[in-house]
Amino acid sequence: MIKKPIVAANWKMHKTPQEGIHFISELNNLLLDKEKPSIIFCPPFTSLFHMNEMISDLDISLGAQNVYFENEGAFTGEISINMLKSCGVQYVIIGHSERRHIFNESNKDANKKLHNVLENEIIPILCIGEKLEDRKSNNTSKVLMEQLKDGLAGINKDMMDRIIIAYEPVWAIGTGVNALPDQVEESHAMIRKILLELYDNNLNNNIPILYGGSVKPDNSEDLINTKGVDGFLIGGASLNLEMFSKIIEIVHNKFMR
């Protein structure tokens, strides 16, 4: 994977298929003929099929918010990698803090999903991040190490260039409080250092590390100019056309002049 700026939208449990299609159409009109970073939309499962049909001729990629680690079976309410592939999905978010802390998913769960996604030639966006009490007790590095070590268990270095890491401090997701640039720089440096330790320094520096957590137009310029930030995974602001298009413009201006 060539390192390049990424702006990924995680719509969570928002937007019907019709609303999603309208949003993409309006965004495309705003960005028409403009050079832009890699844009990934991760809508609810119900929108994947319809959005895939719409974006087939656009320079936009499709992602899913979750996947189960089995390919089929009696798993009520889950979705398989083959179902996602049939909808044109190219990326899958794994280990988002809401999956970890609301639905009690573990590092081991994330690891199983990661293997399944990679085996099916889809690119995972592996989310990691500490809670507020971890940061206050200076355990950020320990938490990130555990999440990366357990989440990447059995993943060899040749597979790592097909993985995106997203750092999302739990205390900054949906709270309106974003991490300060120096905190983000420190955490992204920790992540890079941990990855090198896990792979005996036999890892290139092209693995994208995104930041997520209350990213908005008014803080995105400072954040994207922070050392080690290769793009964003955006929640709330990705639901607003004006805000999201402005963030895309800011990322473009940083990386693609």
Secondary structure, 3 states (H helix, E strand, C coil): CCCCCEEEEECCCCCCHHHHHHHHHHHHHHHCCCCCCEEEEECCHHHHHHHHHHHCCCCCEEEECCCCCCCCCCCCCCCCHHHHHHCCCCEEEECCHHHHHCCCCCHHHHHHHHHHHHHCCCEEEEEECCCHHHHHCCCHHHHHHHHHHHHCCCCCHHHHHHCEEEECCHHHCCCCCCCCHHHHHHHHHHHHHHHHHHCCCCCCCCCCEEECCCCCHHHHHHHHCCCCCCEEEECHHHHCHHHHHHHHHHHHHHHCC
